[in-house]
């Protein structure tokens, strides 16, 4: 296998436009745009040619990644005129593929961070003789997902909608968003209209007697659809819980990028990232958080599991837990912002204005 399709855009995320001006796939995760990790892992698995199927913002991706040569790849870009769904997006880039009809084509989702063994998925595809092979993962509570039961050999038996009752939960296996297609199957997807692989392509193939193979790989898997998940994923990349050749530094408790300034008495732990040009003051404690470029964390602030946007400022002694602070926003000293709070870009919260804890 030497080529792949990367689906970018899709469902998007609430990171934008509320809190960051940078498009989400380009927001730094562990120091580099998230897509860099996706591309680097594909290259490490032997992929050489990737087509980015974008539903928006190709003008952002191409200037940054160019032809992909810096990553050892050849990249091409195809942007939909209108949203086509997952299957429609795959079919829309078929003319850019170079594979023969029986060759495998990797398809993966730009919103998923995973430790999937890509080579193992391709090997499963080849050895099983499948038309499509799917990465499946197990989740503790599958009610929010479509279920994918398989037989003892791993062959997919059905695609089931989100279960509504306990009796409908027949498996804990879900579609994890990475596939290997036989190239001829890509060409069979209808052209020029929205198509969902989950609701149309895969069920129709199964009904027609095609061979769909599941490979259960329960290594790291995280859907990055929310700011909290994005911050968690960035921290886990730094901590080494999920592999990526693109992390720009050693794994450990923190990653401090060049030109950032961290005071000797500050404490960075749990996979914290401090972006270029950012400043962390004396006595500050930052745990499992992402501090983007040129942000300022003043002395004795405490930031946990939070995202502080580019150019934002967190005042002295302020406490943030599970918060998202927008680009250019200011949180004055002695504030306390707790789980789920969002501060708009460029907003100003005066000192000692908000507290989420009780008077006790």
C-alpha positions in Angstrom: 0.0 0.0 0.0 1.5 3.3 -1.0 -1.4 5.8 -1.1 -4.2 7.1 1.0 -7.1 9.5 1.3 -7.3 11.8 4.3 -10.8 13.2 5.0 -10.5 16.7 6.3 -13.4 19.0 7.4 -16.2 16.6 8.1 -18.2 17.4 11.2 -15.8 20.1 12.4 -15.5 21.1 16.1 -16.7 23.8 18.5 -13.1 25.1 18.7 -14.0 27.5 15.9 -15.0 30.3 15.7 -15.7 30.6 19.4 -12.2 30.4 20.7 -9.5 30.1 18.1 -9.1 31.9 14.8 -7.0 29.1 13.3 -8.9 26.3 11.5 -9.1 23.4 13.9 -7.0 20.9 11.8 -4.2 23.6 12.0 -4.4 24.3 15.7 -1.2 23.0 17.2 -1.5 19.6 19.0 1.8 18.8 20.8 3.5 21.7 19.0 2.5 21.1 15.4 -0.8 21.3 13.4 -2.8 18.2 14.2 -2.8 17.0 10.6 1.0 16.8 10.8 0.6 13.9 13.2 -1.8 12.1 10.8 0.4 12.6 7.8 3.6 11.5 9.6 2.0 8.3 10.9 0.8 7.4 7.5 4.3 8.0 6.0 5.8 5.8 8.8 3.5 3.0 7.7 4.7 3.1 4.1 2.2 5.5 2.5 3.8 7.8 -0.1 0.9 9.5 -1.8 -2.0 11.1 0.0 -5.0 13.0 -1.4 -6.5 15.4 1.1 -10.3 15.5 0.5 -11.4 18.8 2.0 -14.8 20.3 2.4 -13.3 23.7 3.2 -10.1 25.6 3.7 -7.9 23.9 1.1 -6.3 27.4 0.8 -5.0 26.9 4.4 -3.7 23.4 4.1 -1.8 23.7 0.8 0.3 26.7 1.7 1.4 25.0 4.9 2.0 21.4 3.7 2.8 22.2 0.1 3.6 19.2 -2.0 4.3 17.2 1.2 8.0 16.7 0.4 9.1 18.0 3.8 7.2 15.0 5.3 8.5 12.6 2.7 5.1 12.5 1.0 3.4 13.6 -2.3 0.3 15.5 -1.3 -2.6 16.5 -3.5 -5.7 18.5 -2.6 -9.3 18.2 -3.7 -12.0 20.5 -2.3 -15.8 19.8 -2.6 -17.9 22.4 -4.2 -20.8 21.2 -2.0 -20.7 18.8 1.0 -20.6 15.2 -0.2 -20.4 13.2 3.0 -17.7 10.6 3.8 -18.5 8.4 0.8 -19.0 11.2 -1.6 -15.7 12.8 -0.5 -13.9 9.5 -1.1 -15.4 9.1 -4.6 -14.7 12.8 -5.4 -10.9 12.2 -5.3 -10.8 8.9 -7.1 -9.4 10.4 -10.3 -6.2 11.4 -8.3 -5.5 7.9 -7.2 -2.8 5.9 -9.0 -3.7 2.4 -7.7 -4.8 -0.6 -9.8 -8.3 -1.9 -9.3 -7.3 -4.6 -6.8 -4.8 -2.4 -4.9 -5.5 -1.3 -1.3 -6.2 2.4 -0.5 -6.1 3.6 3.1 -8.8 6.0 4.1 -8.6 7.9 7.4 -10.4 10.6 9.2 -8.8 13.9 10.1 -10.8 14.3 13.3 -9.5 11.1 15.0 -6.3 10.6 17.0 -5.4 7.0 17.2 -2.6 4.6 17.9 -3.9 2.2 15.2 -1.3 -0.1 13.7 -1.8 0.9 10.1 0.4 -1.8 8.7 -1.6 -4.4 10.7 -4.9 -3.1 9.2 -3.4 -3.4 5.7 -2.1 -6.9 6.4 -5.5 -7.9 7.7 -7.1 -6.6 4.5 -4.7 -8.5 2.3 -4.8 -11.8 4.2 -8.7 -11.8 4.4 -9.2 -10.9 0.7 -11.7 -8.3 1.8 -13.3 -5.6 -0.3 -13.2 -3.2 2.6 -11.5 -3.6 6.0 -12.5 -1.4 8.9 -10.6 -0.4 12.1 -13.0 -1.2 15.0 -12.5 -0.2 18.6 -14.3 -1.1 21.8 -15.9 1.5 23.9 -17.3 1.2 27.4 -20.6 2.9 26.5 -21.5 2.3 22.8 -24.9 4.1 23.0 -23.6 7.2 21.2 -22.2 5.2 18.3 -23.2 2.9 15.5 -22.4 -0.7 16.3 -20.4 -3.1 14.1 -20.8 -6.8 15.1 -18.4 -9.3 13.6 -18.3 -13.1 13.5 -15.5 -15.3 14.9 -13.3 -14.6 11.9 -13.7 -10.9 12.1 -16.1 -10.7 9.1 -18.6 -7.8 9.5 -22.2 -9.1 10.0 -24.1 -5.8 10.2 -24.1 -2.1 10.7 -26.5 -1.1 13.4 -27.7 2.4 14.3 -27.1 3.9 17.7 -28.8 1.5 20.2 -31.8 2.9 22.0 -32.4 0.0 24.5 -30.0 -2.3 26.4 -31.3 -5.2 24.3 -30.0 -3.5 21.2 -26.4 -3.3 22.5 -25.2 -6.5 20.9 -21.5 -5.5 20.8 -19.2 -2.9 22.1 -17.4 -2.6 18.8 -17.7 0.6 16.9 -16.4 2.0 13.6 -13.2 3.8 14.5 -12.9 5.9 11.3 -10.0 4.2 9.4 -10.5 1.9 6.4 -8.7 0.0 3.7 -10.7 0.0 0.4 -10.1 -2.2 -2.6 -9.6 0.5 -5.3 -12.4 -0.8 -7.4 -14.8 -0.3 -4.5 -13.9 3.4 -4.4 -14.8 3.7 -8.0 -18.2 2.0 -7.4 -19.4 4.8 -5.1 -22.0 7.1 -6.8 -20.6 10.3 -8.3 -21.7 13.8 -7.7 -24.1 13.4 -4.7 -23.8 13.1 -0.9 -23.0 9.6 0.2 -22.4 8.3 3.7 -20.1 5.3 4.0 -21.6 4.4 7.3 -25.2 4.6 6.3 -25.1 3.8 2.6 -21.9 2.4 1.2 -21.0 -0.2 3.8 -24.6 -1.5 4.4 -25.2 -1.7 0.6 -21.9 -3.6 0.1 -22.9 -6.0 2.8 -26.3 -6.5 1.3 -24.7 -7.3 -2.0 -22.5 -10.0 -0.5 -19.3 -8.1 -0.4 -16.6 -9.0 2.1 -16.2 -6.4 4.8 -13.6 -7.3 7.4 -13.2 -5.8 10.8 -9.9 -5.5 12.7 -10.4 -4.7 16.4 -7.5 -2.6 17.7 -8.2 -1.2 21.1 -5.1 0.9 21.4 -5.5 4.6 21.9 -8.5 6.2 20.1 -10.0 9.7 20.6 -12.5 11.7 18.7 -11.3 15.3 18.7 -14.7 16.9 18.2 -14.6 19.0 21.3 -12.0 21.4 22.8 -11.6 19.2 25.9 -10.8 16.2 23.7 -8.3 18.3 21.7 -6.5 19.3 24.8 -6.5 15.8 26.1 -5.1 14.5 22.7 -2.3 17.1 22.7 -1.3 16.1 26.2 -1.4 12.4 25.4 0.9 13.0 22.4 3.4 14.7 24.7 3.2 12.0 27.3 3.8 9.3 24.7 0.4 7.6 25.2 -0.2 7.8 21.5 2.7 7.5 19.0 3.6 10.2 16.5 6.9 10.8 14.7 5.9 14.5 14.4 6.2 15.6 18.1 8.9 18.2 18.0 10.8 17.2 21.1 11.2 14.5 23.7 8.1 12.9 25.3 7.7 13.8 28.9 5.6 15.9 31.4 5.7 18.9 29.2 6.8 20.3 25.8 8.1 23.9 25.7 8.6 25.2 22.2 11.4 27.5 21.1 11.1 31.1 22.0 8.7 30.3 24.9 9.7 31.6 28.3 8.9 29.6 31.5 10.0 31.0 34.9 12.2 28.7 37.0 9.6 28.4 39.7 6.7 27.5 37.3 5.6 23.9 37.2 4.4 22.2 34.0 3.0 18.7 34.2 0.6 16.1 32.7 1.6 16.7 29.0 1.3 20.5 29.0 2.4 22.3 25.9 3.7 25.9 25.9 3.7 27.4 22.4 6.2 29.6 20.7 6.6 33.1 22.2 4.3 32.2 25.2 5.2 33.2 28.7 4.6 31.3 32.0 5.2 33.3 35.1 6.9 32.5 38.4 4.9 30.1 40.6 2.3 29.3 37.9 1.1 25.7 37.7 0.0 24.3 34.4 -1.4 20.7 34.2 -2.4 18.9 31.1 -3.1 22.1 29.2 -2.3 23.7 25.9 -0.9 27.3 26.0 -0.9 28.6 22.4 1.6 31.0 20.8 2.3 34.3 22.4 -0.1 33.7 25.3 0.8 34.9 28.8 0.2 33.1 32.1 0.9 35.4 34.9 2.6 34.4 38.2 0.8 31.9 40.5 -2.0 31.2 38.1 -3.2 27.6 38.1 -4.4 26.1 34.8 -5.7 22.5 34.5 -7.0 20.6 31.4 -7.5 23.9 29.6 -6.8 25.6 26.3 -5.4 29.2 26.4 -5.6 30.7 22.9 -2.9 32.5 21.0 -2.1 35.9 22.4 -4.5 35.4 25.4 -3.6 36.4 29.0 -4.4 34.7 32.2 -4.0 37.0 35.2 -2.1 36.3 38.4 -3.6 33.8 40.8 -6.5 33.0 38.5 -7.6 29.4 38.5 -8.8 27.7 35.3 -10.1 24.1 35.2 -11.5 22.6 31.9 -11.7 26.1 30.4 -11.2 27.4 26.9 -9.8 30.9 26.6 -10.2 32.5 23.2 -7.4 34.0 21.1 -6.5 37.5 22.4 -8.8 37.2 25.4 -7.8 38.5 28.8 -8.8 36.9 32.1 -7.8 39.3 34.8 -6.2 38.4 38.1 -8.0 36.5 40.9 -10.7 34.9 38.7 -11.9 31.3 38.9 -13.3 29.6 35.8 -14.4 26.1 35.9 -15.5 23.1 33.7 -17.0 24.0 30.4 -16.5 27.8 30.5 -15.7 29.4 27.1 -14.3 32.9 26.8 -14.7 34.5 23.4 -11.8 35.8 21.3 -10.6 39.2 22.5 -13.1 39.3 25.4 -12.0 41.0 28.6 -12.8 39.7 32.1 -11.8 42.2 34.8 -9.8 41.1 37.8 -11.8 39.4 40.7 -15.0 39.2 38.6 -15.9 35.5 38.5 -15.8 32.7 40.9 -17.4 29.2 40.4 -16.7 27.8 43.9 -19.1 28.2 46.9 -18.5 30.6 49.8 -17.6 27.7 52.1 
